[in-house]
Amino acid sequence: AEGGAGVLALLAVIGVVAAVRQLLTQEFKKRWSRLGGVLLLLGLLLFAGKVADDQANLERFFRGTWVPIVAALWLLALEFPPAHRLTLNGVYRKRLADTFMPGVRYSEEPPWHAYVHADGPELVLCGTAHASTLQFGGLPALGFTFRPHGVTLHDGASAPWRCFPTGSWWDGFPRAWIVSRSMALTGAAFASAMGRQSFGSTNSLLAALNLRLGMWVPNPRHADWFVDPTTSPRVHLGYFAKELLNQYHPQRDAFVYVADGGHRENLGLVEQLRERPSETIVLDASGDAPGTFTTLKEAIELAGIELGVEIDIDLASVMPRPDDEAPDCVAAGFATHADGFVTRVIYAKAQISDTTPLVLRQYAAAHPPYPNYSTGDQYLTKVEFDALVELGEHLAERVDSWRAAKPERIATGQ
């Protein structure tokens, strides 16, 4: 009896260990991308242990004294150079400027206010101002837009360009606000804070490794704090500590951390509807799995929460069929505002459909996952890029034909 009980106890222990191991493995697979902060903390503890060991051994004492000296010098090195130039944002801005404004020097690029009376549609770039707590939209983030007339933090704060601060190398933010700088910010796919796409403690690891494209921007709510240059705030080392500890307070901080608009809403639909247009066109090139339309659904939900707008789009024409192709790449519907005002919505999805030119359908069949490349793939070949441009031209043609359709035809999704 005792032997049998021992065997049963051993089997029970093995079973419990196996169950716990399976549970931990499953949880790790779900959360591994959010555990970067644990890795950072472990590295710091190991390094601190090594330093303590060196200090404890008298014969090696002098070998360990360099550590606090180097640490102090490193902190000074982080404190004095321009904070916005220590990140990758400047590199990204330069790449964008070289691509879209070749031959134009940084000092020659027009400031935002130069576009106030420019011909054509008004340019509005949508970014995300991050927060440590949930905001009224239900996310740890607020909308932050750049436009020719000024900047707006979409919790009620705004500042025209004549009142918005410009910095210097000591202040830690740019000496001029130009379109390419704002493009680099609002397209900053990875940063030390990522709103809806937050990686938890891994955000701290991204900050520690300087893998960040976001930047601290003067808070339009407190633009008056920057009037006197002798007392105006600067982006000091404490703001880097805020990034490490996920401390973002857009209501009270002198600076807000601005990064990719997709960290809050990836289509810009909410900011379009905020302007109450009679018609809006939504171009969706997000990396959603075919048929899910997750990005669109997130935008619809946020528009309802923040603006009280109800959006109804018939997606039947863009839903994939068993052959993995949809009958069309464009759908339409209406956005009804709280006071009854209606905005016509035309939605275009970057996907292969029955209307796609044959040459692109053949290319998609031979070169998966085109056109559903991950946004993490930043090294497309020229052929891949050109194929995406052709698909974009096709989307524009389809949108144009839908715009010409009668409203009743739009409503039925025909």
Buried (B, 14 or more C-beta within 10 A) or exposed (E): EEEEEEEEEEEEEEEEEEEEEEEEEEEEEEEEEBBBBBBBEEEEEEEEEEBEEBBEEEEEEEEBEEBEEEEEEEEEEEBEEBBBEBBBBBEBBEEBBEEEBEEBEBEEBEBBBEBEEEEEEEBBBBBBBBBEEEBEBEBBBBBBBBBBBBBBBBBEBBBEBEBBBBBEEEBBBBEEBBBBBBBBBBBBBBBBBBBBBBBBBBBBBBBBEEEBBBBBBBBBBBBEBBEEEEEBBBBBBEBBEBBBEBBBBBBEBBBBBBBBBBBBBBBBBBBBBBEBBEEBBBBBBBBBEBEEBEBBEBBBBBBBBBBEBEBEBBBEBBBBEEEEBBEBBBBBBBBBBEEEEEBBBBBBBBBBBEBBEEEBBEBBEEEEEBBBBEBEEEEEEEEBEEBBEBBBEBBEEBBEEBBEBEEEEBBEBE
